[in-house]
Amino acid sequence: MKATIYHNPRCSKSRETLAILESTPGVDVEIVEYLKTPPSRETLAELYARAGMTPRDGLRKGEDGAKALKEADDDAILDAMAADPILIERPLVATDKGVRLGRPPERVREIL
């Protein structure tokens, strides 16, 4: 099974989620360091739809840039995330079984 993780190596939750993926037999992990290689707006929209989340659910609300999005709609949030990927809550993991936000990291087991 292939699992793609949108990963920030500086984030402890992202590192814990990656460790779960790497220690699961039969999982081929693709690591996307999303701050270096940001997903497109379309990819983000697809990931959130598959996860049953709204873009607002995937927004790192503690970031300075998120404060300006308090009243924004989903389209504006996706545009902002594509322009400034630090606004993307991490880690996102996608497999053929679905997409999960690894908060807590154990949630990714639902799609393995």
Buried (B, 14 or more C-beta within 10 A) or exposed (E): BEBBBBBBEEBEBBBBBBEBBEEBEEBEBEBBBBBEEBBEBEBBBBBBEBBEBEBBEBBBEEBEBBEEBEEBEEEEBBBBBBEBBBBBBBBBBBBEEBBBBBBEBEBBEEBB
